[in-house]
């Protein structure tokens, strides 16, 4: 009995827990790279060798290959939510926060290029019927939560008089989500429709300007009829928990990011 209790203590010790967490993250990092080249072609033996773990360890942590895919989708959603928090925690107006999300989506894509397919995940090409339904539901609920917060800020922009009340917030949130995914998906193509990161950035920034003008309420426009909402760059939004220039008026774009014209300039 004493030996059994001693074994239980070791299995649940902080050191063992940290080691298991590191192993899990290492498997996810390797799987993100392998699945980025194609889910069906990825072999568990290849993944185990690259992660320096046994195949059995992968199954212990994730159940099966599709469970590993869903775990990547859950991690990508959490990472993306952390990016959007930079907009929500700023002192920008509600409409400026909504528009900033497009820039943060671009930053997420550039810094986590392989996470996009999991963020836009629909499970196509995976054996999702073999996956723990609780995990699958958790991923769906996490994405719903992210879209719910986004929708709430569109509602706030309407309530504040910044956004046109003729737009339905739920539909607007899903359109923007789908539009961002659609533009970034051009990076996955292998034909003449493929876009470089620079071209994707240009498309997303043009789209932000178009949507900003379209969403703005008539009363929230300047004398020339342009939106008064600024298009805030990612460099103006501090990372959560770190000091920065979040929401500063008239701030410049981050290094490497072209500054977008203000409401009354260059449009």
Sine and cosine of phi, psi and omega as CSV:
sin_phi,cos_phi,sin_psi,cos_psi,sin_omega,cos_omega
0.00,0.00,-0.71,0.71,0.00,-1.00
-0.89,0.46,-0.63,0.78,0.00,-1.00
-0.91,0.42,-0.63,0.77,0.00,-1.00
-0.90,0.43,-0.69,0.72,0.01,-1.00
-0.90,0.44,-0.62,0.79,0.02,-1.00
-0.90,0.44,-0.64,0.77,0.03,-1.00
-0.91,0.42,-0.63,0.77,0.03,-1.00
-0.90,0.45,-0.64,0.77,0.00,-1.00
-0.90,0.44,-0.68,0.73,0.00,-1.00
-0.90,0.44,-0.66,0.75,-0.03,-1.00
-0.91,0.42,-0.43,0.90,-0.05,-1.00
-0.93,-0.36,0.27,0.96,0.02,-1.00
-0.95,0.32,0.44,-0.90,0.02,-1.00
-0.82,0.57,-0.63,0.78,-0.02,-1.00
-0.90,0.44,-0.71,0.71,0.01,-1.00
-0.91,0.42,-0.65,0.76,0.02,-1.00
-0.88,0.47,-0.68,0.73,0.02,-1.00
-0.91,0.41,-0.63,0.77,0.00,-1.00
-0.91,0.42,-0.66,0.75,0.04,-1.00
-0.90,0.44,-0.63,0.78,0.01,-1.00
-0.91,0.42,-0.66,0.75,0.03,-1.00
-0.90,0.43,-0.66,0.75,0.02,-1.00
-0.89,0.46,-0.68,0.74,0.00,-1.00
-0.88,0.47,-0.70,0.72,0.00,-1.00
-0.92,0.40,-0.60,0.80,0.02,-1.00
-0.90,0.43,-0.66,0.75,0.04,-1.00
-0.89,0.46,-0.68,0.73,0.01,-1.00
-0.89,0.45,-0.67,0.74,0.00,-1.00
-0.87,0.49,-0.71,0.71,0.00,-1.00
-0.93,0.37,-0.67,0.74,0.00,-1.00
-0.89,0.45,-0.59,0.81,0.02,-1.00
-0.87,0.50,-0.65,0.76,0.03,-1.00
-0.93,0.36,-0.73,0.68,-0.05,-1.00
-0.92,0.39,-0.71,0.71,0.00,-1.00
-0.93,0.38,-0.41,0.91,0.05,-1.00
-0.89,0.46,-0.42,0.91,0.03,-1.00
-1.00,-0.02,-0.05,1.00,0.01,-1.00
0.71,-0.71,0.83,-0.56,-0.06,-1.00
-0.91,0.42,-0.76,0.65,-0.09,-1.00
-0.90,0.44,-0.57,0.82,-0.05,-1.00
-0.97,0.23,-0.32,0.95,-0.04,-1.00
-0.94,0.35,0.77,-0.63,0.00,-1.00
-0.95,-0.30,0.68,-0.74,-0.04,-1.00
-0.90,0.44,-0.57,0.82,0.02,-1.00
-0.90,0.43,-0.65,0.76,0.03,-1.00
-0.91,0.41,-0.66,0.76,0.02,-1.00
-0.89,0.45,-0.71,0.70,-0.02,-1.00
-0.88,0.47,-0.66,0.75,0.00,-1.00
-0.91,0.42,-0.69,0.72,-0.03,-1.00
-0.92,0.39,-0.55,0.84,0.00,-1.00
-1.00,0.04,-0.11,0.99,-0.01,-1.00
0.87,0.49,0.72,0.70,0.08,-1.00
-0.71,-0.71,0.18,-0.98,0.07,-1.00
-0.99,0.13,0.40,-0.92,0.07,-1.00
-0.87,0.50,-0.60,0.80,0.01,-1.00
-0.88,0.48,-0.58,0.81,0.01,-1.00
-0.89,0.46,-0.61,0.79,0.02,-1.00
-0.89,0.45,-0.69,0.72,-0.01,-1.00
-0.93,0.36,-0.53,0.85,0.05,-1.00
-0.90,0.44,-0.67,0.75,-0.05,-1.00
-0.98,0.21,-0.58,0.82,-0.20,-0.98
-0.79,-0.61,-0.04,1.00,0.06,-1.00
1.00,0.09,-0.84,0.54,0.04,-1.00
-0.31,-0.95,-0.07,-1.00,-0.07,-1.00
-0.89,0.45,-0.67,0.74,0.01,-1.00
-0.93,0.38,-0.56,0.83,0.06,-1.00
-0.90,0.43,-0.58,0.81,0.08,-1.00
-0.91,0.42,-0.64,0.77,0.04,-1.00
-0.88,0.48,-0.70,0.71,-0.01,-1.00
-0.92,0.40,-0.58,0.81,0.05,-1.00
-0.90,0.44,-0.59,0.81,0.07,-1.00
-0.92,0.39,-0.62,0.78,0.04,-1.00
-0.90,0.44,-0.65,0.76,0.01,-1.00
-0.91,0.41,-0.67,0.74,0.01,-1.00
-0.91,0.41,-0.65,0.76,0.01,-1.00
-0.89,0.46,-0.64,0.77,0.02,-1.00
-0.90,0.44,-0.66,0.75,0.03,-1.00
-0.91,0.42,-0.65,0.76,0.03,-1.00
-0.89,0.45,-0.70,0.71,-0.02,-1.00
-0.91,0.42,-0.64,0.77,0.03,-1.00
-0.87,0.50,-0.61,0.80,0.02,-1.00
-0.91,0.42,-0.59,0.81,0.06,-1.00
-0.90,0.43,-0.72,0.69,-0.03,-1.00
-0.91,0.41,-0.44,0.90,0.04,-1.00
-0.85,0.52,-0.44,0.90,0.03,-1.00
-0.90,0.44,-0.54,0.84,0.06,-1.00
-0.98,0.21,-0.73,0.68,-0.08,-1.00
-0.89,0.46,-0.55,0.84,-0.07,-1.00
-1.00,0.03,-0.02,1.00,0.02,-1.00
-0.99,0.13,0.15,-0.99,0.05,-1.00
-0.98,-0.20,0.40,0.92,0.11,-0.99
-0.93,0.38,0.26,-0.96,0.07,-1.00
-0.95,0.32,0.24,-0.97,-0.04,-1.00
-0.86,0.51,-0.69,0.72,-0.01,-1.00
-0.92,0.38,-0.61,0.79,0.05,-1.00
-0.90,0.43,-0.60,0.80,0.06,-1.00
-0.90,0.44,-0.69,0.73,0.02,-1.00
-0.87,0.50,-0.72,0.69,-0.01,-1.00
-0.93,0.38,-0.54,0.84,0.01,-1.00
-0.90,0.43,-0.42,0.91,-0.02,-1.00
-0.89,0.46,-0.54,0.84,0.05,-1.00
-0.90,0.44,-0.65,0.76,0.04,-1.00
-0.92,0.38,-0.61,0.79,0.01,-1.00
-0.95,0.32,-0.54,0.84,0.09,-1.00
-0.89,0.46,-0.68,0.73,0.05,-1.00
-0.87,0.49,-0.72,0.69,0.01,-1.00
-0.87,0.49,-0.66,0.76,0.03,-1.00
-0.87,0.49,-0.72,0.70,0.00,-1.00
-0.88,0.48,-0.68,0.73,-0.04,-1.00
-0.93,0.37,-0.58,0.82,-0.05,-1.00
-1.00,-0.02,-0.34,0.94,0.03,-1.00
-0.71,-0.71,0.90,0.43,-0.13,-0.99
-0.86,0.52,-0.52,0.86,-0.03,-1.00
-1.00,0.08,-0.15,0.99,-0.03,-1.00
-0.99,0.16,-0.30,0.95,-0.09,-1.00
-0.85,0.53,-0.73,0.68,-0.07,-1.00
-0.89,0.46,-0.43,0.90,0.03,-1.00
-0.99,0.11,-0.54,0.84,0.03,-1.00
-0.93,0.37,-0.63,0.78,0.01,-1.00
-1.00,0.02,0.28,0.96,-0.18,-0.98
-0.83,0.55,0.72,-0.70,0.16,-0.99
-0.79,-0.61,0.04,1.00,0.05,-1.00
0.99,0.14,0.05,1.00,-0.04,-1.00
-0.87,0.49,0.74,-0.67,0.04,-1.00
0.99,0.10,0.15,0.99,0.03,-1.00
-0.87,-0.50,0.36,-0.93,0.00,-1.00
-1.00,0.02,0.91,0.42,-0.13,-0.99
-0.94,0.35,-0.30,0.95,0.05,-1.00
-0.94,0.35,-0.24,0.97,0.01,-1.00
-1.00,-0.05,0.00,1.00,-0.12,-0.99
-1.00,-0.05,0.54,-0.84,0.13,-0.99
-0.80,0.60,0.87,-0.49,-0.07,-1.00
-0.90,0.43,-0.46,0.89,0.03,-1.00
-0.90,0.43,-0.66,0.75,0.03,-1.00
-0.92,0.39,-0.69,0.72,0.00,-1.00
-0.88,0.48,-0.66,0.75,0.01,-1.00
-0.92,0.39,-0.60,0.80,-0.01,-1.00
-0.90,0.45,-0.63,0.77,0.03,-1.00
-0.90,0.43,-0.71,0.70,0.01,-1.00
-0.89,0.46,-0.65,0.76,0.02,-1.00
-0.92,0.39,-0.57,0.82,0.01,-1.00
-0.92,0.40,-0.68,0.73,0.03,-1.00
-0.92,0.40,-0.62,0.78,0.06,-1.00
-0.88,0.47,-0.63,0.78,0.00,-1.00
-0.90,0.44,-0.69,0.72,0.01,-1.00
-0.88,0.47,-0.72,0.69,0.02,-1.00
-0.92,0.40,-0.53,0.85,0.01,-1.00
-0.90,0.43,-0.66,0.75,0.03,-1.00
-0.92,0.40,-0.66,0.75,0.03,-1.00
-0.88,0.48,-0.71,0.70,0.02,-1.00
-0.88,0.47,-0.64,0.77,-0.01,-1.00
-0.88,0.47,-0.56,0.83,0.02,-1.00
-0.96,0.26,-0.50,0.86,0.12,-0.99
-0.92,0.40,-0.66,0.75,0.05,-1.00
-0.88,0.48,-0.63,0.77,0.01,-1.00
-0.91,0.41,-0.64,0.77,0.03,-1.00
-0.89,0.45,-0.60,0.80,0.06,-1.00
-0.92,0.38,-0.71,0.71,-0.01,-1.00
-0.89,0.46,-0.54,0.84,-0.01,-1.00
-0.99,0.15,-0.09,1.00,-0.02,-1.00
1.00,0.09,0.13,0.99,0.00,-1.00
-0.99,0.12,-0.60,0.80,-0.09,-1.00
-0.95,-0.32,0.50,-0.86,-0.02,-1.00
-0.92,0.40,0.84,-0.54,-0.03,-1.00
-0.95,0.32,-0.10,0.99,0.02,-1.00
-0.97,0.23,-0.19,0.98,0.04,-1.00
-1.00,0.02,0.67,-0.75,0.06,-1.00
-0.99,0.10,0.88,-0.47,-0.08,-1.00
-0.82,0.58,-0.69,0.73,-0.03,-1.00
-0.88,0.47,-0.72,0.69,0.00,-1.00
-0.92,0.38,-0.62,0.78,0.02,-1.00
-0.89,0.45,-0.67,0.74,-0.01,-1.00
-0.89,0.45,-0.68,0.73,-0.02,-1.00
-0.96,0.29,-0.53,0.85,0.08,-1.00
-0.90,0.44,-0.73,0.68,-0.03,-1.00
-0.90,0.43,-0.66,0.75,0.04,-1.00
-0.85,0.52,-0.74,0.67,-0.01,-1.00
-0.91,0.41,-0.61,0.79,0.00,-1.00
-0.91,0.42,-0.70,0.71,0.03,-1.00
-0.88,0.47,-0.72,0.69,0.02,-1.00
-0.86,0.51,-0.67,0.75,-0.04,-1.00
-0.89,0.45,-0.68,0.73,0.00,-1.00
-0.92,0.40,-0.73,0.69,-0.03,-1.00
-0.91,0.43,-0.48,0.88,-0.02,-1.00
-0.90,0.44,-0.31,0.95,0.07,-1.00
-0.89,0.45,-0.35,0.94,0.03,-1.00
-0.95,0.32,-0.29,0.96,-0.05,-1.00
-1.00,-0.03,-0.17,0.99,-0.08,-1.00
-0.97,0.22,0.44,-0.90,0.01,-1.00
-0.88,-0.47,0.39,0.92,-0.01,-1.00
-0.82,-0.57,-0.27,-0.96,-0.07,-1.00
-0.94,0.33,-0.20,0.98,0.05,-1.00
-0.99,0.16,-0.17,0.98,-0.04,-1.00
-0.89,0.45,0.60,-0.80,0.03,-1.00
-0.88,-0.48,0.55,-0.84,0.11,-0.99
-0.98,0.21,0.19,-0.98,0.04,-1.00
-0.87,0.50,-0.61,0.79,0.01,-1.00
-0.91,0.42,-0.64,0.77,0.01,-1.00
-0.94,0.34,-0.61,0.80,0.06,-1.00
-0.90,0.44,-0.68,0.74,0.03,-1.00
-0.87,0.49,-0.69,0.73,0.00,-1.00
-0.90,0.44,-0.66,0.75,0.02,-1.00
-0.90,0.43,-0.71,0.70,-0.03,-1.00
-0.91,0.41,-0.61,0.79,-0.01,-1.00
-0.95,0.31,-0.59,0.81,0.10,-0.99
-0.90,0.43,-0.67,0.74,0.03,-1.00
-0.88,0.48,-0.61,0.79,0.04,-1.00
-0.88,0.48,-0.69,0.72,-0.01,-1.00
-0.90,0.44,-0.67,0.74,-0.02,-1.00
-0.91,0.42,-0.71,0.71,-0.02,-1.00
-0.93,0.37,-0.63,0.78,0.01,-1.00
-0.85,0.52,-0.71,0.70,0.01,-1.00
-0.92,0.39,-0.61,0.79,-0.04,-1.00
-0.95,0.31,-0.57,0.82,-0.05,-1.00
-0.98,0.17,-0.45,0.89,-0.13,-0.99
-0.89,0.45,0.73,-0.69,0.03,-1.00
-0.93,0.36,0.51,-0.86,0.01,-1.00
-0.80,0.60,-0.62,0.79,-0.04,-1.00
-0.97,0.26,-0.19,0.98,-0.04,-1.00
-0.97,-0.26,0.58,0.82,0.02,-1.00
-0.88,-0.47,0.38,-0.92,0.00,-1.00
-1.00,0.10,-0.13,-0.99,-0.06,-1.00
-0.90,0.44,-0.40,0.91,0.02,-1.00
-1.00,-0.02,0.04,1.00,0.00,-1.00
1.00,0.08,0.11,0.99,0.00,-1.00
-1.00,0.02,0.42,-0.91,0.03,-1.00
-0.89,0.46,0.65,-0.76,0.08,-1.00
-0.99,0.10,-0.14,0.99,0.00,-1.00
-0.97,0.25,0.76,-0.65,0.07,-1.00
-0.97,0.24,0.48,-0.88,0.15,-0.99
-1.00,-0.09,0.98,-0.21,-0.14,-0.99
-0.99,0.14,0.76,-0.66,0.05,-1.00
-0.99,0.17,0.40,-0.92,0.00,-1.00
-0.87,0.50,-0.51,0.86,-0.01,-1.00
-0.92,0.38,-0.27,0.96,0.02,-1.00
-1.00,0.01,-0.06,1.00,-0.07,-1.00
-0.93,-0.37,0.89,-0.46,-0.04,-1.00
-0.94,0.33,0.55,-0.84,0.11,-0.99
-0.93,0.37,0.59,-0.81,-0.02,-1.00
-0.81,0.59,0.75,-0.67,0.06,-1.00
0.99,0.12,0.02,1.00,0.00,-1.00
-0.82,-0.58,0.63,-0.78,0.02,-1.00
-0.92,0.39,0.56,-0.83,0.01,-1.00
-0.20,-0.98,-0.43,-0.90,-0.07,-1.00
-0.93,-0.36,0.54,0.84,-0.09,-1.00
-0.83,0.56,0.83,-0.56,0.13,-0.99
0.96,0.27,0.16,0.99,-0.01,-1.00
-0.94,0.34,0.73,-0.69,0.01,-1.00
-0.96,0.29,0.70,-0.72,0.07,-1.00
0.97,0.26,0.24,0.97,0.02,-1.00
-0.93,0.36,0.37,-0.93,-0.01,-1.00
-1.00,-0.05,0.31,-0.95,0.03,-1.00
-0.94,0.34,0.35,-0.94,0.02,-1.00
-0.91,0.40,0.31,-0.95,0.01,-1.00
-0.84,0.54,0.71,-0.70,0.01,-1.00
1.00,0.04,-0.09,1.00,0.01,-1.00
-0.93,-0.38,0.84,-0.54,0.04,-1.00
-0.92,0.40,0.71,-0.70,0.02,-1.00
-0.94,0.35,0.69,-0.72,0.02,-1.00
-1.00,0.03,0.54,-0.84,-0.03,-1.00
-0.89,0.45,0.52,-0.86,0.03,-1.00
-0.97,0.26,0.00,-1.00,-0.10,-1.00
-0.83,0.56,-0.55,0.83,-0.10,-1.00
-0.93,-0.38,0.28,0.96,-0.06,-1.00
-0.76,-0.65,0.67,-0.74,0.16,-0.99
0.90,0.43,0.36,0.93,-0.04,-1.00
-0.93,-0.38,0.00,0.00,0.00,0.00
